[in-house]
Amino acid sequence: MEALATNYKTHLDQLKAALQNSELLELYLENESEDLYKQMIDAFEPHILELYTHVADNHPLQLISLEKEILDSGFEGLFLPKILGYSVLRGEIDNNYKYVRPQDHFKNILNAICESANFDYIKMRIGQTVQIGFALSSDIWLTNLMEHLTNKKVKSFLNVQKLDKFRDVAQRKIGYESYQNQFQNQNYLSAEFPKTVTELKLLGSSLINFLKYRTQRRFNNESILPHIDRLISNEAFHSEPEFLEVLMITGMFYNLHDDAIKTISGIFDKLRKNENDFVSEYFQHLLQLYGSDLEITPEADKRMSKIINKKVKDGISDYYNLMDVVHTKGYVHQDTISAVKEYYDKHKGLSIENECLREGIFGYCKSFLNNLDAESYHEYFEINKVFISYINTFYNQKFNQNIKELSLDYINKALSIYTDKRGRDYQDIKKFTVSTFLDLGFKTEKELIEMFKTKRS
């Protein structure tokens, strides 16, 4: 956690002063009506959200400090429901949908709400949040929370939020995921960077999730880089399993300074030399990254290829030498297809190296079709020849299924544009699809007839 920057603190103080000096607050203190409190929400929360979003995008490690400032009673409880939800979702959960660690920040925000003079209006906005937060917390944690409360009205409200249905793990899962979906377009993740091996064990999973999240959108990650530099310079971490994934994510997706790149390369050299199972471990992590929400782009592969020392003769060098061919000549080039086949044939079909290779090639196919507009369907006809080459090379059911789903999505996108069944475009798409999908086993004759059958009104 970082302290809140002076400029952000000044901005926040100005918002608080504007609220305290507003006519709206004066009227509210005279009447204490729900309508006037809602007017204060509408007038001031958008400005707090604007500042919050800016901090989250550019200085995410300052978010906890920012939220602590917002607990000040001078804000009259505004924005507290929002940050209460963020605190619930930040907590790391296990397979039983329970928090791995007690959530003190959630407790502190909830206590601030309970002590607020405006509790009666704030509580109308936090019911579901408290229900999920309580469901994810342990019974001991809840008991300790309740014991410190003296206001009977507050305790009564909180007791009602402990739902019996969430004692069932399946219901907790449904409730958590449903609640999480409400925040999917909001940026609220922060992280602590560990300084000791013990902290790495404790915080590693949350840090990895944070680093992954920051790669998925176009955030400004400059403020995180000094923390990454300090992290990778800590030699005590170098042999820890969690640390390898951190290295791979930062190496692939962050615009690191040259010194940091050299440091990571040196760590890899040491691990490749001293750890007997390191090559296998590396590919296991790489496959996990392919299976996650991360999109391993050509740029990410190129960054990692520059980090990997090719003078070390092992399976990692072999893989990135091949990927250099893919990136240089393009995955559609015949030389690339031949090089992929040669590499693939040297390994067992179900080897971890071949699994990673299939995922990498599929990523190219997916990126191309997802960015191809429906009007360019003739380009799809051409690229399909390349898909077939890789299908014949890999001879892998999962890869075939992925290509099938990708192709079907594109064909359906094209058919949603070209709806005139007598039109040339529709007929071209139909003719190609019927012929190709049948040959590849993507569809049966009966399924293809059904796909293009004119539906009766």
Secondary structure, DSSP 4 states (H G I P E B T S, - for coil): --PPPHHHHHHHHHHHHHHHT-HHHHHHHHH--HHHHHHHHHHHHHHHHHHHHHHHHH-GGGHHHHHHHHTSGGGTTTTHHHHHHHHHHHS-B-TTS-BSS--HHHHHHHHHHHH-TTHHHHGGGTHHHHHHHHHHS-HHHHHHHHHT---HHHHHHHHHT--GGGGSHHHHHHHHHHHHHTTTT---------SSHHHHHHHHHHHHHHHHHHHTTT---GGGHHHHHHHHT-GGGTT-HHHHHHHHHHHHHS---HHHHHHHHHHHHHHHHH-TTHHHHHHHHHHHHHTSS----HHHHHHHHHHS-TTS-SHHHHHHHHHHHHHHH-TTSHHHHHHHHHHHHHS-TTSHHHHHHHHHHHHHHHHHHHT--GGGHHHHHHHHHHHHHHHHHH--HHHHHHHHHHHHHHHHHHHHH---TTSHHHHHHHHHHHHHHHHHTSS-HHHHHHHHPPPP-
